[in-house]
Each structure stands twice: as C-alpha cells, then as structure tokens.
Amino acid sequence: MRLERLCRHMLYEEFRIIFLLRKQREKAKISQLLSFSDLHRHGDRTPIGLYAKNVDRSFWYDSIGELTISGKLRMFNLGKYLRTRHANFLTGNPREVKIRSSMVPR
C-alpha cells in the first residue's frame, strides 16, 4: 500500500529523471554516454470520471481521460525540448528511440 501511494505521488508530479550510464575509458579517461532515459508525467487531461450527472462538458472537447488542448501542446513542447536537449546523442534513426506508455486509452 505504501509503495502504491508513492507511485501515485510520482505520477502526479511532473518530473524528469535522466539516467546517464557512462563508460570510463581507461587510458584517455573520457566518459562516453551509453544510454539515457527520460521519465515524465502525461500532459493536462480531462477528468477520468464524472461525479455529477449535470456536468458542463463545454470545458473540454475530447472524451473522458483524453489530453486537453493545453496537454497536447505541453507534450508537443516537451518533445521539441527533448529533441534539442539530446540532439548530440541521436542520429535521427527511429530505431534508436523506444517509447513506453501505460495501456490506458489516451
């Protein structure tokens, strides 16, 4: 239960963790990046459930639990930022990037 609460807390906070794995070359003593991971929260979403029967749906255009317009913009800008930040490490080959998400419809 405690672990579940911690995981929920992490999901609701916006954060990025970058793991840098470095391989130290013995003679030249130059660090080499082997891989990195970015972990972040999803963008702004519509409610995942309704608490009242008379809900004003004019506040969102998409289905329940979907990204809002501002959430889509936030994710787009995050993608631009990550592409800029990691430009020196990526060649443009889509096989270099692996993306994972939960199975919840987005």
C-alpha positions as a printed Julia matrix, in Angstrom:
106×3 Matrix{Float64}:
   0.0    0.0     0.0
   2.81   2.38    0.86
   4.58   1.63   -2.44
   1.34   2.18   -4.33
   0.91   5.59   -2.66
   4.48   6.54   -3.54
   3.95   5.51   -7.17
   0.77   7.57   -7.37
   2.57  10.57   -5.91
   5.31  10.25   -8.52
   2.77  10.03  -11.34
   1.01  13.2   -10.26
   4.19  15.23  -10.0
   5.89  16.47  -13.11
   9.42  15.26  -13.21
  12.17  14.1   -15.46
  14.83  11.67  -14.47
  17.76  11.21  -16.71
  19.93   8.22  -16.11
  23.36   8.6   -17.58
  25.37   5.46  -17.87
  28.96   6.25  -18.55
  31.76   4.0   -19.58
  35.13   5.21  -18.48
  37.9    4.67  -20.98
  40.95   3.6   -19.07
  43.73   5.45  -20.87
  42.02   8.55  -22.27
  39.73   8.94  -19.24
  36.92  10.21  -21.45
  33.33   9.48  -20.45
  31.06   8.05  -23.11
  27.28   8.14  -22.9
  25.85   4.65  -23.43
  22.17   5.34  -22.87
  19.71   7.63  -21.16
  16.08   7.51  -20.09
  13.52  10.27  -19.7
  10.58   9.65  -17.41
   7.83  12.22  -17.27
   4.19  12.73  -16.4
   1.47  13.0   -19.02
   0.04  16.38  -20.01
  -3.18  18.01  -18.83
  -6.19  15.73  -19.2
  -9.94  15.8   -18.96
 -11.46  14.11  -15.9
 -11.3   10.32  -15.85
 -14.69  10.08  -14.2
 -17.75  12.18  -13.53
 -19.03  12.88  -10.03
 -22.22  14.67  -11.0
 -24.9   13.96  -13.57
 -25.16  17.54  -14.81
 -21.6   18.28  -15.85
 -20.77  21.22  -18.1
 -18.78  19.49  -20.84
 -18.07  22.78  -22.61
 -14.81  22.91  -20.64
 -13.34  20.13  -22.78
 -13.82  18.85  -26.31
 -12.38  15.37  -26.04
 -13.57  12.22  -24.32
 -13.1   11.45  -20.65
  -9.43  10.96  -19.75
  -8.06  12.38  -23.02
  -5.39  15.05  -23.33
  -6.76  18.58  -23.39
  -5.58  21.11  -25.96
  -3.11  22.54  -23.43
  -1.97  18.98  -22.58
  -1.3   18.24  -26.25
   0.64  21.49  -26.56
   2.63  20.67  -23.42
   3.58  17.23  -24.8
   4.49  18.74  -28.19
   6.76  21.3   -26.49
   8.28  18.56  -24.32
   9.12  16.61  -27.49
  10.78  19.68  -29.02
  12.75  20.24  -25.8
  13.92  16.61  -25.6
  14.94  16.63  -29.27
  17.02  19.77  -28.67
  18.5   18.52  -25.4
  19.54  15.15  -26.8
  20.44  16.31  -30.32
  24.11  15.41  -29.84
  23.24  11.83  -28.86
  20.68  10.92  -31.55
  21.24  10.41  -35.26
  17.61  10.59  -36.39
  17.26   6.82  -36.73
  13.85   5.93  -35.21
  15.23   2.58  -34.05
  17.38   4.42  -31.51
  14.3    5.56  -29.57
  11.99   3.35  -27.54
   8.8    4.78  -26.08
   6.62   3.07  -23.5
   3.27   4.06  -22.1
   0.55   2.5   -20.0
  -2.31   0.67  -21.68
  -4.82   3.35  -20.66
  -6.51   4.86  -23.75
  -5.11   8.3   -24.41
